[in-house]
């Protein structure tokens, strides 16, 4: 299955409905996310683009992006934000989100690192869950 098979027409529609400035940044983020986690599945969640990092992944296992008038929101997960606080010092951020202003370049390498970090966190979580389930089954 190719990446184009996993991309969502609804996400395409969401992005194309944005202003040119927002559209450009959303496409950049989308591209970095795909390069960093090529086997994700796109969908719409909470009416914004989401990228499921594991098959059937709900909100806790997704990264989301959203367009606004003056910035683009990037929602990797609170644990990722906590881990990258020092690198995010030049941006407005909160518990689970980062705002990338439209008038500054996207920090592509930082976004890629954050996506890969969340993938690694989920892998560890899934391995732990499987170990716990296996232990209970004994």
C-alpha positions, -999 to +999 in steps of 0.1 A: +000+000+000+014+034-010+013+066+010-013+080-014-036+051-005-034+061+032-040+098+026-075+112+032-096+131+007-112+148+037-078+161+049-072+173+014-105+192+015-097+207+049-063+219+037-076+233+004-103+253+022-077+273+042-061+306+031-029+303+010-006+310+039-022+285+062-025+259+034+013+262+027+022+256+063-003+227+067+011+210+036+047+214+050+037+199+084+018+171+066+049+163+045+072+162+075+048+140+094+046+115+065+084+115+061+088+109+098+062+081+101+055+068+066+029+041+077+005+064+093-032+067+083-048+101+078-083+109+090-103+138+103-108+139+141-124+168+160-129+183+125-091+187+120-065+166+102-052+137+123-025+111+117-030+078+134+004+065+144-009+029+151-036+010+133-070+021+146-053+046+169-077+069+188-068+105+200-040+094+223-023+076+194-027+104+169-009+136+159-031+164+148-027+197+129-051+226+124-051+259+106-059+293+122-058+329+111-023+337+123-008+303+131-010+265+126-015+243+156+005+211+160-008+186+185+017+158+191+009+148+227+015+163+261+044+138+268+061+150+236+057+187+245+072+180+279+102+162+264+109+191+239+102+221+261+137+235+258+136+233+219+101+249+219+112+280+239+109+302+208+073+292+202+040+295+220+031+261+234+008+246+259+002+211+275-003+193+242+001+218+215+025+241+197+016+272+176+037+278+145+032+314+133+026+318+096+053+344+092+082+321+104+096+289+088+084+256+102+112+239+122+110+208+101+138+189+119+122+196+153+088+185+141+103+153+126+120+146+160+088+152+178+069+128+155+096+101+159+095+106+196+058+100+198+061+069+176+088+056+200+067+064+230+037+045+215+059+015+206+071+013+242+035+017+255+023-010+232+051-033+242+043-027+279+006-033+273+013-066+255+037-077+283+010-068+309-017-087+290+007-117+286+015-116+323-022-115+332-029-145+309-004-167+327 
